[in-house]
């Protein structure tokens, strides 16, 4: 992995208005990477701002900037401010997204911006040609891991994790921890090295795990039980399982952003299930959010590209469907039937 730290250092040093952008439906890696970058830049004397297209899980709120005036701007809630920040930026840093379309409402604003643009991302087929500098590889667990190694190569850090601000280190650990499902998947040798160095830096992994993984409401826990007991369908022929989450169920269980995090992994605990899917009705009912997970050699990235208008990683991918929720089960089974064997194990 080659990182042009000289160019990145030059871009950061020369920029005054730095805006950090994550993807729509932000997960732990998206929130972790943008807040880690914020805390790093803040320690350098910069005044960065963060924009996320849509709300993030409540369990990540502790990663937010301390200053209320610099809190994360949610485009869905305050589109005028988000667009004003993009328009006024002289450097845009996009994290944890391989395509600008994943910024949803901000895509055209970013494309039209005259600001220099940096990408830091670990997804397949990143649109690197749209950026002045792209730090992109799939050989890491998460964007937070990639950002960690990028920072370690920067002149001011110079390979010493003790020079990484503690709050930045905490964000990096949270993003890596959540994107690996607490070291259950997409783990590389460097992932453990990163974790070891961050813990030596002073990161309290038990405290972070409790904040992120043991903070759910009673309603969310009951929803999880309902999904497993009443909504999980197992397809033995295809060694697959799926669940549907409707807006009515969200209302019944007082659903908050992030409450379904981890649900798609639950069926994979079953011995003979190798593919798991979660289909979630979007709040406005315009599309179905698709989350896919798999075991070992099954390549759900190819599955998501072919059938679900999406993509991602070998064992973790996602996408969208534009159909009524009740039509999804039949479509999913048809897709499993039509999925070429050579793609499944490619």
C-alpha positions as CSV (number, residue, x, y, z in Angstrom):
1,X,0.0,0.0,0.0
2,X,1.5,3.3,-1.1
3,X,0.4,6.5,0.6
4,X,1.4,9.9,-0.8
5,X,1.9,11.5,2.5
6,X,3.8,14.4,1.0
7,X,0.8,15.4,-1.1
8,X,-1.6,14.8,1.7
9,X,0.5,16.9,4.1
10,X,0.7,19.7,1.5
11,X,-3.1,19.6,1.0
12,X,-3.8,19.8,4.7
13,X,-1.2,22.5,5.4
14,X,-2.5,24.7,2.6
15,X,-6.2,24.4,3.5
16,X,-8.2,26.6,5.8
17,X,-11.8,25.3,5.3
18,X,-11.7,21.5,5.6
19,X,-14.9,19.6,5.4
20,X,-15.1,15.9,6.2
21,X,-17.9,13.9,4.5
22,X,-19.2,10.4,5.2
23,X,-21.8,8.2,3.5
24,X,-25.5,7.9,3.7
25,X,-26.8,5.6,6.5
26,X,-23.5,5.9,8.3
27,X,-22.2,3.0,10.3
28,X,-19.5,2.8,12.9
29,X,-16.7,3.0,10.3
30,X,-18.1,6.1,8.7
31,X,-18.7,7.9,12.0
32,X,-15.3,6.6,13.4
33,X,-13.3,7.8,10.3
34,X,-14.8,11.3,10.0
35,X,-14.6,11.9,13.8
36,X,-11.0,10.5,13.9
37,X,-10.0,12.8,11.1
38,X,-11.7,15.7,12.9
39,X,-9.9,15.1,16.2
40,X,-6.5,14.8,14.3
41,X,-7.0,18.0,12.4
42,X,-8.3,19.8,15.5
43,X,-5.1,18.9,17.3
44,X,-3.2,20.4,14.3
45,X,-4.9,23.7,14.9
46,X,-7.4,23.3,12.1
47,X,-11.2,24.0,12.3
48,X,-12.7,21.1,10.3
49,X,-16.4,20.4,10.0
50,X,-18.2,17.1,9.5
51,X,-21.2,16.3,7.3
52,X,-23.1,13.1,7.2
53,X,-26.0,12.8,4.7
54,X,-28.3,11.0,7.2
55,X,-28.4,10.4,11.0
56,X,-25.9,8.1,12.6
57,X,-26.5,5.4,15.3
58,X,-27.0,7.0,18.8
59,X,-24.4,4.7,20.2
60,X,-21.7,6.7,18.3
61,X,-22.7,10.1,19.8
62,X,-19.8,10.1,22.3
63,X,-17.4,10.4,19.3
64,X,-18.8,13.8,18.4
65,X,-16.8,17.0,18.8
66,X,-17.0,18.6,22.2
67,X,-17.8,22.1,20.9
68,X,-21.5,22.3,20.1
69,X,-20.8,24.7,17.3
70,X,-18.7,22.0,15.5
71,X,-21.1,19.1,15.9
72,X,-21.8,16.8,13.0
73,X,-24.1,18.4,10.4
74,X,-26.8,16.0,9.2
75,X,-27.8,16.9,5.7
76,X,-31.3,15.5,6.0
77,X,-31.9,17.8,8.9
78,X,-30.1,20.9,7.8
79,X,-29.5,20.7,4.0
80,X,-28.8,24.4,3.6
81,X,-26.0,24.4,6.2
82,X,-24.5,21.2,4.7
83,X,-24.5,22.7,1.2
84,X,-23.1,26.0,2.4
85,X,-20.2,24.2,4.1
86,X,-19.4,22.2,0.9
87,X,-19.6,25.4,-1.2
88,X,-17.2,27.2,1.2
89,X,-14.6,24.4,1.5
90,X,-11.2,24.6,0.0
91,X,-10.6,20.9,0.9
92,X,-13.1,18.1,0.9
93,X,-12.1,14.8,2.5
94,X,-14.5,11.9,1.7
95,X,-14.2,8.9,4.0
96,X,-15.6,5.4,3.8
97,X,-17.3,5.7,0.5
98,X,-16.2,4.4,-2.9
99,X,-18.6,6.4,-5.0
100,X,-19.8,10.0,-4.6
101,X,-23.4,8.8,-5.1
102,X,-23.1,7.4,-1.5
103,X,-23.2,10.9,-0.3
104,X,-26.8,11.1,-1.7
105,X,-28.0,14.7,-1.6
106,X,-24.5,16.1,-1.6
107,X,-23.2,14.4,-4.7
108,X,-23.7,17.2,-7.2
109,X,-22.6,19.8,-4.7
110,X,-19.3,17.9,-4.2
111,X,-18.8,17.5,-8.0
112,X,-19.4,21.2,-8.6
113,X,-17.2,22.3,-5.8
114,X,-13.8,23.8,-6.8
115,X,-12.2,22.5,-3.6
116,X,-9.5,20.0,-3.8
117,X,-10.8,16.5,-3.0
118,X,-9.3,13.6,-1.0
119,X,-10.6,10.1,-0.7
120,X,-9.8,7.6,2.0
121,X,-11.6,4.4,1.6
122,X,-11.4,0.6,1.7
123,X,-14.2,-0.5,-0.6
124,X,-13.9,-2.2,-4.0
125,X,-13.9,-0.2,-7.2
126,X,-13.4,3.3,-5.7
127,X,-13.9,6.3,-8.0
128,X,-10.3,7.4,-7.5
129,X,-10.4,9.5,-10.7
130,X,-12.8,12.0,-9.1
131,X,-10.3,13.0,-6.5
132,X,-7.0,15.0,-6.4
133,X,-5.6,12.4,-4.0
134,X,-7.0,8.9,-3.3
135,X,-5.8,6.6,-0.5
136,X,-7.7,3.4,-1.4
137,X,-7.1,-0.3,-0.8
138,X,-9.2,-3.3,0.1
139,X,-6.4,-5.0,2.0
140,X,-7.5,-3.5,5.4
141,X,-10.4,-4.2,7.7
142,X,-12.0,-0.8,7.6
143,X,-11.5,2.8,6.5
144,X,-10.5,3.5,10.1
145,X,-7.6,1.0,9.8
146,X,-6.6,2.7,6.6
147,X,-6.7,6.1,8.2
148,X,-4.7,4.8,11.1
149,X,-1.9,3.6,8.8
150,X,-2.1,6.9,6.9
151,X,-1.7,8.9,10.1
152,X,1.2,6.7,11.2
153,X,2.9,7.7,7.9
154,X,2.3,11.4,8.3
155,X,5.4,13.6,9.3
156,X,3.9,14.8,12.6
157,X,3.0,11.3,13.8
158,X,6.2,9.7,12.3
159,X,5.1,6.1,13.3
160,X,4.6,6.9,16.9
161,X,1.0,6.2,18.0
162,X,1.5,8.2,21.2
163,X,1.4,11.3,19.0
164,X,-2.2,10.4,17.8
165,X,-4.7,12.4,19.9
166,X,-6.5,10.1,22.3
167,X,-10.0,11.0,21.0
168,X,-8.8,10.3,17.5
169,X,-7.4,6.9,18.6
170,X,-10.8,6.1,20.2
171,X,-12.7,6.9,17.0
172,X,-10.2,4.8,15.0
173,X,-10.7,1.8,17.3
174,X,-14.5,2.1,17.3
175,X,-14.6,2.2,13.5
176,X,-12.4,-0.8,13.1
177,X,-14.2,-2.7,15.9
178,X,-17.6,-2.2,14.4
179,X,-16.6,-2.9,10.8
180,X,-15.0,-6.2,11.8
181,X,-18.0,-7.1,14.0
182,X,-15.7,-7.1,17.0
183,X,-12.9,-9.0,15.1
184,X,-15.2,-11.6,13.6
185,X,-14.7,-10.8,9.9
186,X,-12.5,-8.9,7.4
187,X,-9.6,-9.1,9.8
188,X,-6.0,-8.7,8.6
189,X,-2.7,-9.1,10.4
190,X,-2.4,-5.3,10.4
191,X,-5.8,-5.1,12.1
192,X,-4.5,-6.8,15.2
193,X,-1.3,-4.7,15.1
194,X,-3.4,-1.5,14.9
195,X,-5.5,-2.6,17.9
196,X,-2.4,-3.4,19.9
197,X,-0.8,-0.1,19.2
198,X,-4.0,1.8,20.0
199,X,-4.4,0.0,23.3
200,X,-0.8,0.8,24.1
201,X,-1.6,4.4,23.2
202,X,-4.2,4.4,26.0
203,X,-7.5,3.3,24.3
204,X,-9.7,1.5,26.8
205,X,-11.2,-1.2,24.6
206,X,-13.6,-2.6,27.2
207,X,-15.0,0.9,27.8
208,X,-15.5,1.5,24.1
209,X,-17.1,-2.0,23.6
210,X,-19.6,-1.2,26.4
211,X,-20.5,2.2,25.0
212,X,-21.0,0.8,21.5
213,X,-22.2,-2.8,22.0
214,X,-24.0,-2.7,25.3
215,X,-26.0,0.5,25.1
216,X,-29.2,-0.6,23.4
217,X,-32.7,0.2,24.6
218,X,-35.3,-2.4,25.8
219,X,-37.3,-1.7,22.6
220,X,-34.3,-2.5,20.4
221,X,-33.6,-5.7,22.3
222,X,-37.3,-6.8,22.0
223,X,-37.1,-5.9,18.2
224,X,-34.1,-8.2,17.8
225,X,-35.9,-11.0,19.5
226,X,-39.0,-10.5,17.3
227,X,-36.8,-10.5,14.2
228,X,-35.2,-13.8,15.1
229,X,-38.3,-15.5,16.4
230,X,-40.9,-14.3,14.0
231,X,-39.2,-12.8,10.9
232,X,-36.2,-15.0,10.2
233,X,-36.8,-17.3,7.2
234,X,-34.3,-20.1,6.5
235,X,-33.8,-21.5,3.0
236,X,-32.0,-24.8,3.5
237,X,-31.7,-25.4,-0.3
238,X,-29.6,-22.3,-0.6
239,X,-27.9,-22.4,2.8
240,X,-29.4,-18.9,3.2
241,X,-31.6,-16.9,5.6
242,X,-33.3,-13.6,5.5
243,X,-35.4,-11.1,7.5
244,X,-37.7,-8.3,6.6
245,X,-38.0,-5.1,8.7
246,X,-41.0,-2.9,7.9
247,X,-41.8,0.6,8.9
248,X,-44.8,-0.7,10.9
249,X,-42.4,-2.8,13.0
250,X,-40.1,0.2,13.4
251,X,-42.9,2.2,14.8
252,X,-44.0,-0.6,17.1
253,X,-40.6,-0.9,18.6
254,X,-39.7,2.8,18.6
255,X,-36.9,2.3,16.1
256,X,-33.9,4.7,16.2
257,X,-31.1,5.0,13.6
258,X,-28.7,2.2,14.2
259,X,-31.1,-0.1,16.0
260,X,-30.9,-2.8,13.3
261,X,-27.0,-2.8,13.4
262,X,-25.8,-6.4,13.6
263,X,-29.2,-8.0,12.9
264,X,-28.0,-9.3,9.5
265,X,-25.2,-11.3,11.3
266,X,-27.6,-13.2,13.6
267,X,-28.6,-16.0,11.1
268,X,-24.9,-16.7,10.4
269,X,-24.7,-18.3,13.9
270,X,-26.8,-21.2,12.4
271,X,-24.5,-24.0,11.3
272,X,-25.9,-24.5,7.8
273,X,-26.5,-20.9,7.0
274,X,-23.8,-19.3,4.8
275,X,-25.6,-16.3,3.4
276,X,-27.7,-13.9,5.4
277,X,-29.8,-10.9,4.2
278,X,-31.7,-8.2,6.0
279,X,-34.2,-6.2,4.0
280,X,-35.2,-2.9,5.7
281,X,-38.0,-0.6,4.5
282,X,-36.7,3.0,4.2
283,X,-38.5,5.5,6.4
284,X,-40.0,7.2,3.3
285,X,-41.0,3.9,1.7
286,X,-39.1,4.8,-1.5
287,X,-36.7,1.8,-1.4
288,X,-35.7,-1.3,0.5
289,X,-32.2,-1.2,2.1
290,X,-30.3,-4.5,1.5
291,X,-27.7,-5.8,3.9
292,X,-25.8,-9.0,2.9
293,X,-23.3,-11.1,4.9
294,X,-21.7,-14.4,4.2
295,X,-19.3,-17.0,5.6
296,X,-15.8,-17.8,4.2
297,X,-15.6,-18.2,0.5
298,X,-19.1,-16.9,-0.5
299,X,-18.8,-13.6,-2.4
300,X,-21.8,-11.4,-1.6
301,X,-20.2,-8.4,-3.2
302,X,-20.8,-10.0,-6.6
303,X,-24.3,-10.9,-5.5
304,X,-25.0,-7.3,-4.5
305,X,-23.7,-5.9,-7.7
306,X,-25.7,-8.3,-9.9
307,X,-29.1,-8.3,-8.1
308,X,-29.3,-5.5,-5.6
309,X,-27.9,-2.3,-7.1
310,X,-25.0,-2.2,-4.7
311,X,-21.7,-3.8,-3.8
312,X,-19.2,-3.8,-0.9
313,X,-16.8,-6.5,0.3
314,X,-16.5,-10.2,-0.2
315,X,-18.3,-11.1,3.0
316,X,-20.2,-7.9,3.7
317,X,-22.2,-5.9,1.1
318,X,-25.3,-3.9,0.6
319,X,-27.6,-2.3,-1.9
320,X,-31.2,-1.2,-2.6
321,X,-34.3,-2.6,-4.1
322,X,-37.1,-0.5,-5.6
323,X,-40.1,-2.7,-5.0
324,X,-42.8,-3.3,-2.3
325,X,-41.4,-5.1,0.8
326,X,-43.9,-8.0,0.2
327,X,-42.3,-8.7,-3.2
328,X,-38.8,-9.1,-1.7
329,X,-38.9,-12.7,-0.6
330,X,-39.8,-14.1,-4.0
331,X,-37.2,-11.8,-5.6
332,X,-34.5,-13.0,-3.1
333,X,-35.2,-16.6,-3.8
334,X,-35.1,-16.0,-7.6
335,X,-31.8,-14.2,-7.2
336,X,-30.3,-17.1,-5.3
337,X,-31.5,-19.5,-8.0
338,X,-30.1,-17.3,-10.8
339,X,-26.8,-16.5,-9.1
340,X,-24.0,-18.2,-11.2
341,X,-21.8,-20.6,-9.2
342,X,-18.6,-19.0,-10.7
343,X,-19.6,-15.7,-9.2
344,X,-20.6,-17.1,-5.9
345,X,-17.1,-18.4,-5.2
346,X,-15.0,-15.9,-7.3
